[in-house]
C-alpha cells in the first residue's frame, strides 16, 4: 500500500468527516455539557473501532449485504439518534465554563454526563450509525489492493486507523471550539444545543424513511 493511495484515501475521508452530521452534533453537545470532550470523542472512536474490527474480520460485507441486518441496524440507529435529539431539546446544555464550578451543575451531575455515560452515548452514536457501515463497505474496497503484497486485513486495519485518527482530531476540535466560543454565551449555547438536537432527529427520521421506504 503506497503513500499515494493512503493520501488519496485520507483526503476523501477528511472530506466526509468534515461534513456535519450526527457525530458533529454529539461532539458539540458534549463540548457544551461537559468539562472535557475527550470521553465523548473516545466513545465515538470506540464505535468506529468496532466497525474496523468487523471490516478486518470481513464481516462488514456480510452485514451490509443482509437486508434484514441492515434494516435492523438502521432502525436501531435512527431510534437512538431521535432519542438523543429529543433529550438535547428537553435539556439544552449550558456552557461548562459558565460558572465557578464548571461542569458541576445539574447537567453535569444527575443529568447523566458522567464520563462513562458520555462514552457509551458516543459509542452508540457512531456504532449504531448505518452510514458508517456503508462507509466501510463502499469506500474501503476502493483503496485496497489484494496484489500489493500487504494482507487485505492489514490494509483494512490501516485505513480504519486513519479514519479513526481523522475523526478524533476533527471531533475534538469541534467540541473544544464549541465550548470555547460559547462559554460566555449561554443563550447561544442553548440554541446550538437545540439545533444539534433537531439535526439528530432529522437524520434519524431520514434514515428511517430511506431504509423502510426502500
GUNU-931303 format. One record per residue (C-alpha): residue number from 1; x, y, z. Coordinates in nm, 2 decimals. Example, Ala and Ser with C-alpha at 12.3 -4.5 7.8 and 13.67 -1.06 7.14 Angstrom:
2
<pt k="1" east="1.23" north="-0.45" up="0.78"/>
<pt k="2" east="1.37" north="-0.11" up="0.71"/>
***
This chain:
214
<pt k="1" east="0.00" north="0.00" up="0.00"/>
<pt k="2" east="0.18" north="0.31" up="-0.12"/>
<pt k="3" east="0.17" north="0.66" up="0.02"/>
<pt k="4" east="-0.02" north="0.80" up="-0.28"/>
<pt k="5" east="-0.31" north="0.56" up="-0.21"/>
<pt k="6" east="-0.31" north="0.65" up="0.16"/>
<pt k="7" east="-0.30" north="1.02" up="0.08"/>
<pt k="8" east="-0.60" north="0.99" up="-0.16"/>
<pt k="9" east="-0.79" north="0.79" up="0.10"/>
<pt k="10" east="-0.72" north="1.04" up="0.37"/>
<pt k="11" east="-0.82" north="1.33" up="0.16"/>
<pt k="12" east="-1.16" north="1.17" up="0.07"/>
<pt k="13" east="-1.21" north="1.06" up="0.43"/>
<pt k="14" east="-1.14" north="1.40" up="0.57"/>
<pt k="15" east="-1.40" north="1.55" up="0.33"/>
<pt k="16" east="-1.65" north="1.31" up="0.47"/>
<pt k="17" east="-1.55" north="1.36" up="0.83"/>
<pt k="18" east="-1.57" north="1.74" up="0.79"/>
<pt k="19" east="-1.93" north="1.71" up="0.67"/>
<pt k="20" east="-2.16" north="1.79" up="0.97"/>
<pt k="21" east="-2.38" north="1.51" up="1.08"/>
<pt k="22" east="-2.48" north="1.31" up="1.40"/>
<pt k="23" east="-2.12" north="1.29" up="1.52"/>
<pt k="24" east="-2.07" north="1.66" up="1.49"/>
<pt k="25" east="-2.40" north="1.73" up="1.67"/>
<pt k="26" east="-2.29" north="1.49" up="1.96"/>
<pt k="27" east="-1.95" north="1.65" up="1.98"/>
<pt k="28" east="-2.09" north="2.00" up="2.00"/>
<pt k="29" east="-2.35" north="1.90" up="2.27"/>
<pt k="30" east="-2.08" north="1.72" up="2.47"/>
<pt k="31" east="-1.85" north="2.02" up="2.44"/>
<pt k="32" east="-2.12" north="2.24" up="2.59"/>
<pt k="33" east="-2.23" north="2.00" up="2.87"/>
<pt k="34" east="-1.91" north="1.86" up="3.00"/>
<pt k="35" east="-1.57" north="1.98" up="3.13"/>
<pt k="36" east="-1.39" north="1.76" up="2.88"/>
<pt k="37" east="-1.49" north="1.64" up="2.53"/>
<pt k="38" east="-1.24" north="1.36" up="2.55"/>
<pt k="39" east="-1.49" north="1.10" up="2.68"/>
<pt k="40" east="-1.74" north="1.19" up="2.41"/>
<pt k="41" east="-1.48" north="1.16" up="2.13"/>
<pt k="42" east="-1.34" north="0.84" up="2.28"/>
<pt k="43" east="-1.69" north="0.70" up="2.26"/>
<pt k="44" east="-1.73" north="0.80" up="1.90"/>
<pt k="45" east="-1.40" north="0.64" up="1.82"/>
<pt k="46" east="-1.49" north="0.32" up="2.00"/>
<pt k="47" east="-1.79" north="0.29" up="1.77"/>
<pt k="48" east="-1.56" north="0.32" up="1.47"/>
<pt k="49" east="-1.31" north="0.08" up="1.62"/>
<pt k="50" east="-1.59" north="-0.18" up="1.63"/>
<pt k="51" east="-1.66" north="-0.12" up="1.26"/>
<pt k="52" east="-1.28" north="-0.15" up="1.19"/>
<pt k="53" east="-1.27" north="-0.49" up="1.37"/>
<pt k="54" east="-1.57" north="-0.61" up="1.17"/>
<pt k="55" east="-1.41" north="-0.49" up="0.85"/>
<pt k="56" east="-1.08" north="-0.66" up="0.93"/>
<pt k="57" east="-1.27" north="-0.98" up="1.00"/>
<pt k="58" east="-1.46" north="-0.95" up="0.67"/>
<pt k="59" east="-1.79" north="-0.93" up="0.85"/>
<pt k="60" east="-1.88" north="-0.58" up="0.71"/>
<pt k="61" east="-1.96" north="-0.74" up="0.37"/>
<pt k="62" east="-2.19" north="-0.99" up="0.54"/>
<pt k="63" east="-2.38" north="-0.74" up="0.74"/>
<pt k="64" east="-2.40" north="-0.48" up="0.45"/>
<pt k="65" east="-2.53" north="-0.75" up="0.21"/>
<pt k="66" east="-2.80" north="-0.87" up="0.45"/>
<pt k="67" east="-3.12" north="-0.66" up="0.41"/>
<pt k="68" east="-3.26" north="-0.78" up="0.74"/>
<pt k="69" east="-2.95" north="-0.70" up="0.94"/>
<pt k="70" east="-2.90" north="-0.36" up="0.77"/>
<pt k="71" east="-3.27" north="-0.27" up="0.83"/>
<pt k="72" east="-3.25" north="-0.37" up="1.20"/>
<pt k="73" east="-2.93" north="-0.17" up="1.24"/>
<pt k="74" east="-3.08" north="0.13" up="1.06"/>
<pt k="75" east="-3.40" north="0.13" up="1.28"/>
<pt k="76" east="-3.19" north="0.09" up="1.60"/>
<pt k="77" east="-2.95" north="0.37" up="1.50"/>
<pt k="78" east="-3.23" north="0.60" up="1.38"/>
<pt k="79" east="-3.43" north="0.55" up="1.70"/>
<pt k="80" east="-3.12" north="0.62" up="1.91"/>
<pt k="81" east="-3.04" north="0.94" up="1.72"/>
<pt k="82" east="-3.40" north="1.06" up="1.77"/>
<pt k="83" east="-3.38" north="0.98" up="2.14"/>
<pt k="84" east="-3.05" north="1.18" up="2.17"/>
<pt k="85" east="-3.20" north="1.47" up="1.98"/>
<pt k="86" east="-3.52" north="1.48" up="2.19"/>
<pt k="87" east="-3.30" north="1.47" up="2.51"/>
<pt k="88" east="-3.10" north="1.77" up="2.38"/>
<pt k="89" east="-3.42" north="1.96" up="2.31"/>
<pt k="90" east="-3.56" north="1.89" up="2.65"/>
<pt k="91" east="-3.23" north="1.96" up="2.83"/>
<pt k="92" east="-3.04" north="2.22" up="2.64"/>
<pt k="93" east="-2.68" north="2.25" up="2.75"/>
<pt k="94" east="-2.52" north="2.53" up="2.95"/>
<pt k="95" east="-2.16" north="2.61" up="2.88"/>
<pt k="96" east="-1.94" north="2.41" up="3.12"/>
<pt k="97" east="-1.73" north="2.71" up="3.20"/>
<pt k="98" east="-2.02" north="2.94" up="3.26"/>
<pt k="99" east="-1.99" north="2.93" up="3.64"/>
<pt k="100" east="-1.72" north="2.89" up="3.91"/>
<pt k="101" east="-1.79" north="2.52" up="3.94"/>
<pt k="102" east="-1.75" north="2.45" up="3.57"/>
<pt k="103" east="-1.93" north="2.13" up="3.47"/>
<pt k="104" east="-2.06" north="2.07" up="3.83"/>
<pt k="105" east="-2.42" north="2.19" up="3.77"/>
<pt k="106" east="-2.72" north="1.96" up="3.73"/>
<pt k="107" east="-2.64" north="1.90" up="3.36"/>
<pt k="108" east="-2.30" north="1.75" up="3.45"/>
<pt k="109" east="-2.42" north="1.55" up="3.75"/>
<pt k="110" east="-2.76" north="1.38" up="3.78"/>
<pt k="111" east="-2.85" north="1.46" up="3.42"/>
<pt k="112" east="-2.62" north="1.19" up="3.30"/>
<pt k="113" east="-2.29" north="1.35" up="3.19"/>
<pt k="114" east="-2.06" north="1.11" up="3.38"/>
<pt k="115" east="-1.76" north="1.02" up="3.17"/>
<pt k="116" east="-1.87" north="0.66" up="3.13"/>
<pt k="117" east="-2.22" north="0.75" up="3.02"/>
<pt k="118" east="-2.09" north="1.01" up="2.78"/>
<pt k="119" east="-1.85" north="0.75" up="2.63"/>
<pt k="120" east="-2.14" north="0.50" up="2.59"/>
<pt k="121" east="-2.36" north="0.76" up="2.42"/>
<pt k="122" east="-2.07" north="0.84" up="2.19"/>
<pt k="123" east="-2.02" north="0.47" up="2.10"/>
<pt k="124" east="-2.39" north="0.44" up="2.04"/>
<pt k="125" east="-2.40" north="0.74" up="1.82"/>
<pt k="126" east="-2.12" north="0.62" up="1.58"/>
<pt k="127" east="-2.17" north="0.24" up="1.64"/>
<pt k="128" east="-2.54" north="0.25" up="1.55"/>
<pt k="129" east="-2.50" north="0.47" up="1.25"/>
<pt k="130" east="-2.56" north="0.26" up="0.94"/>
<pt k="131" east="-2.39" north="0.52" up="0.73"/>
<pt k="132" east="-2.06" north="0.42" up="0.90"/>
<pt k="133" east="-2.12" north="0.06" up="0.79"/>
<pt k="134" east="-2.18" north="0.18" up="0.43"/>
<pt k="135" east="-1.87" north="0.40" up="0.45"/>
<pt k="136" east="-1.65" north="0.10" up="0.55"/>
<pt k="137" east="-1.83" north="-0.12" up="0.29"/>
<pt k="138" east="-1.82" north="0.12" up="-0.01"/>
<pt k="139" east="-1.51" north="0.33" up="0.05"/>
<pt k="140" east="-1.25" north="0.09" up="0.18"/>
<pt k="141" east="-1.26" north="-0.16" up="-0.10"/>
<pt k="142" east="-1.17" north="0.12" up="-0.35"/>
<pt k="143" east="-0.83" north="0.16" up="-0.18"/>
<pt k="144" east="-0.75" north="-0.20" up="-0.10"/>
<pt k="145" east="-0.52" north="-0.38" up="-0.35"/>
<pt k="146" east="-0.51" north="-0.76" up="-0.29"/>
<pt k="147" east="-0.20" north="-0.78" up="-0.51"/>
<pt k="148" east="0.01" north="-0.51" up="-0.33"/>
<pt k="149" east="0.19" north="-0.76" up="-0.10"/>
<pt k="150" east="0.01" north="-0.64" up="0.21"/>
<pt k="151" east="-0.25" north="-0.87" up="0.36"/>
<pt k="152" east="-0.61" north="-0.74" up="0.30"/>
<pt k="153" east="-0.67" north="-0.74" up="0.67"/>
<pt k="154" east="-0.36" north="-0.53" up="0.73"/>
<pt k="155" east="-0.47" north="-0.28" up="0.47"/>
<pt k="156" east="-0.82" north="-0.26" up="0.61"/>
<pt k="157" east="-0.69" north="-0.21" up="0.96"/>
<pt k="158" east="-0.46" north="0.07" up="0.84"/>
<pt k="159" east="-0.74" north="0.25" up="0.66"/>
<pt k="160" east="-0.96" north="0.21" up="0.97"/>
<pt k="161" east="-0.68" north="0.36" up="1.19"/>
<pt k="162" east="-0.65" north="0.66" up="0.96"/>
<pt k="163" east="-1.03" north="0.71" up="0.97"/>
<pt k="164" east="-1.04" north="0.69" up="1.35"/>
<pt k="165" east="-0.74" north="0.93" up="1.37"/>
<pt k="166" east="-0.92" north="1.18" up="1.14"/>
<pt k="167" east="-1.24" north="1.16" up="1.34"/>
<pt k="168" east="-1.05" north="1.21" up="1.67"/>
<pt k="169" east="-0.88" north="1.52" up="1.55"/>
<pt k="170" east="-1.18" north="1.68" up="1.39"/>
<pt k="171" east="-1.43" north="1.59" up="1.66"/>
<pt k="172" east="-1.20" north="1.71" up="1.94"/>
<pt k="173" east="-1.16" north="2.03" up="1.76"/>
<pt k="174" east="-1.54" north="2.07" up="1.71"/>
<pt k="175" east="-1.61" north="2.00" up="2.07"/>
<pt k="176" east="-1.34" north="2.23" up="2.21"/>
<pt k="177" east="-1.43" north="2.51" up="1.97"/>
<pt k="178" east="-1.80" north="2.49" up="2.07"/>
<pt k="179" east="-1.71" north="2.51" up="2.43"/>
<pt k="180" east="-1.46" north="2.78" up="2.39"/>
<pt k="181" east="-1.66" north="3.01" up="2.16"/>
<pt k="182" east="-1.99" north="2.97" up="2.35"/>
<pt k="183" east="-1.86" north="2.96" up="2.71"/>
<pt k="184" east="-1.98" north="3.32" up="2.77"/>
<pt k="185" east="-2.29" north="3.29" up="2.55"/>
<pt k="186" east="-2.54" north="3.07" up="2.74"/>
<pt k="187" east="-2.83" north="3.18" up="2.52"/>
<pt k="188" east="-2.64" north="3.09" up="2.20"/>
<pt k="189" east="-2.52" north="2.77" up="2.36"/>
<pt k="190" east="-2.88" north="2.66" up="2.43"/>
<pt k="191" east="-2.97" north="2.75" up="2.08"/>
<pt k="192" east="-2.68" north="2.55" up="1.93"/>
<pt k="193" east="-2.77" north="2.25" up="2.15"/>
<pt k="194" east="-3.13" north="2.26" up="2.04"/>
<pt k="195" east="-3.02" north="2.29" up="1.67"/>
<pt k="196" east="-2.79" north="1.99" up="1.73"/>
<pt k="197" east="-3.09" north="1.80" up="1.87"/>
<pt k="198" east="-3.31" north="1.89" up="1.57"/>
<pt k="199" east="-3.03" north="1.77" up="1.34"/>
<pt k="200" east="-3.01" north="1.44" up="1.52"/>
<pt k="201" east="-3.39" north="1.39" up="1.49"/>
<pt k="202" east="-3.39" north="1.49" up="1.12"/>
<pt k="203" east="-3.10" north="1.25" up="1.04"/>
<pt k="204" east="-3.28" north="0.97" up="1.24"/>
<pt k="205" east="-3.60" north="1.04" up="1.05"/>
<pt k="206" east="-3.43" north="1.04" up="0.71"/>
<pt k="207" east="-3.26" north="0.71" up="0.79"/>
<pt k="208" east="-3.59" north="0.55" up="0.88"/>
<pt k="209" east="-3.76" north="0.69" up="0.57"/>
<pt k="210" east="-3.48" north="0.59" up="0.34"/>
<pt k="211" east="-3.45" north="0.24" up="0.47"/>
<pt k="212" east="-3.81" north="0.15" up="0.54"/>
<pt k="213" east="-3.92" north="0.31" up="0.21"/>
<pt k="214" east="-3.68" north="0.11" up="0.00"/>
***
